[in-house]
Amino acid sequence: MKMKIAALVLVVLLPVLVVTATYATQPAMGSGKVTLVNHTPVGSPHPAGGNTIATFKNTFSLTGTLAGTAVALERDVTHASSDRTFITFQGEANFTSSNEAQSGTLVIHYVGINNGT
């Protein structure tokens, strides 16, 4: 019984592996620059448990291997304590290529910490 299941799995997965190996390409390295063009508040900041939460609409310009514009909705949380203040942020950007030869779109998720250094 186990041999039949193993054979069935092999028969089902083998074509998938062949197609994947045939059409897969190796990742390419790229370089470039990301510039924040616009940083607009969305609504008003509000307190939450000693922190302050703010939402922003950000526009980024990308140059280099990826060239185009990304528009993001970002949430920033300012954590204030007696020792130090830092900001955690997370966002999702919709990137649109400006290169007509290689047009396309991309969704970029990002997270980070701004500790003031």
N, C-alpha and C positions, 0 to 999 in steps of 0.2 A: 504494500500500500504506500509506504514512504517513497519507494522508487517511482511509483506512478505520479505522485505529487511533485517530486523533484523533476521528473521528465516534463510534466505539464508546465511547471514554472519556467524551466529552461526554454521550452518551445514558445511560451508567451513572451519572455523577456529578451530572447536572442534578437528578434527583429528590432526591438527598441534600442538595444545596444548597438546594433549595426548602423541604424539610422543616426543615432546620436554621435557615434564615432565619425561617420561620414560628413555630417554637416557642422560639427563643432569646430570652432576656431579658437586659437590660443588668445588669451587676453593680451592687449597691447598697452604699453606704458605711454603716458602722455604727460604733458606739463602745461601750465598756464597760470592765469591770475584771476582771482575773484575779487570784485570791488563792490562794496555796498554803495548803491546809488541813492536810495531813498529809504527812510526809516520813519513810518507814520504810525502813531498810536491808533489803536482800534478800541473805542470806548475809553472808560476811565480806569486807572489802576484801583485795585481794591485790596484791603487787608485780609489776611487769612492766617490765623494762628501765630501772630507775631511777624509774619512775612508779608510782602507786598507782591501781588500778581498783576502783571500787565501784559497786554496783547498788542502785537505790532504787525503791520504789513510791510515787508521788506522787499525791495527790488535790488537784484544783484546783476552785475554785468560780468560775463565770463569771456575770457580771451584765451587763445592757445588751442590745444587739441579740441576742447569743447568751446565753441564760440556761440554766444547768444545771450539770452536774458532769462533769469529765473525770478519768479514772483513767489514769495513765501508768506505764510502765516506763522508767526512765532509767538510762543508764550514764554515770558521771562518771570522768574520768581526771585525776588531780592530777599536774601536771608541776612538779617541784621542781628548781631549779637554784640556783647560788650567787647569781645576780642577783635572781631573783624566783620566786614560785610562782603558778601560775594553773591553772584547771580548764577543760577542755573537756567539753562534755556533749552528749548526743543522746538523744532519747526519742520514744516513740510513745504518744499518748493516745487513748483512746476516749471521745468526748464524747457525752452523752445530754442532750437538751433537756428542761427542766422546764416549758416553755411548752406547755400542752395544745393551744392554737390552732394552733401550728406545731411539732408534735413531729417528732423525727427524731434521727438519729445522725450522727456525723462522726468520721473518723480524722484526727488531727493529728500530723504529723511535725515535730519541732523540733530545732534544733542551736544551740549557742552557745558563748561563751567568757566565763568569769567571771574577770576579772583583778584583782578586789578593789577596783575603783573604782566 
